[in-house]
Amino acid sequence: MHLFLDSYILDVLMRDLTEHEKRPSAFLVYLHVWRRSLGAGHKVTSLSHQEMSEGTGLSKSAVQGAVKLLKRRKLLSASLKNPTATPTYRVERPWARRKQG
């Protein structure tokens, strides 16, 4: 199976999250959510912090911090069906909207 990533993810976003934000964990979480959603042909994916932790090799607290940063940077959006539900995540690609507009 082949995966096709937007070149912006590796050319710009990786450096931005690892060098400028000092959060390589955020880059790993972004890639993991991307793989489970867009990379699998879906717009969204339901993932717990534990599942993200197991999928990336990061601690649960590192995943929580990464998700918080990605949401703040509007690179990830999350929704809950109810307060105890597993979040549904959507990978945001603001650079793609800028290209089109």
N, C-alpha and C positions, 0 to 999 in steps of 0.2 A: 504494500500500500504506500502511496506517495501522498505527502502533505504539501500544500502550496501556501506559504506564508506571504503576506504582504511585505514587500522589501522594507517598508518603513519600520516594521517591528524590529528587524535586526539592525538596520542602518541608523536609526534614530532613537527609538524607544528604549532599546537595550542600554545604550550609553546614558540616556537621560535618567533612567531609573537606577542604574548601578553607580554611575559617577556623580551625577548632580544630586539625586535624592539620597544616595548612600543606602539604597535598599534593593540589593539584588534579589531578595526574597519576593519583592513585588513583581519583578520581571518573571520569575519562575511561576508565581501564582497566575499571572496574566497568561502565560503560555499554556499552563495546565487548563485553565478555564476555556481558553481559545480552542484547545485540542478537543475538549469534551463538548464544545458547542459548535462553533463554525467549522472546525476541523472534522467534525463528524456529520456535517450537513444539517445542523440544527441551529436555530437562532438563539436558543437559551438552553441552560442545563441546570439541574438541581444538584447541588453539592453541599455537604456539611463541611465545617472546618476540619473535622477529623478526616474526611475523605480527601480533602485538599492536602492535608498534612501527609497522609499516606502516599498520595500521588506525586508529591514533590520532594519528600524526604525532609521537609521543614518541620519544626515544632509547631504545635497548635497555636501558641502565642505569636510566633513569627507569621503564620498564615493570617491570623486576626489583624495584626498590624499592617500586613501587605494589603489585605482587602480594604481596610480603612483608608489607606493611602490611595489605592486605585479608585475607590469611590469618590474621594475628595478631588482627585485629578480628572474625574469624569471619564475614566478608562474602563470602568466596570459599573454596572447598575445591578441592583438586587431588589427582589420583591418577595413578600411573604404572603401566603394565602391566609395564614392566621399566625398569632404570636409564637406558637411552638413548632411551626412548620419548618422544613428544610428550605433554605433560601433558593430561589431561582435566580441565576446570574445570566447577564447578557454582557458580552464583550463589546465595548464601544470603540469605534474607530473614527475619532473626530477629524483626523487628517483626510479620510476618504470623503467626508462631507465638504471639506474645504476645496478639494480638487474639483468636485462636481459643481459647486456654487460659483 
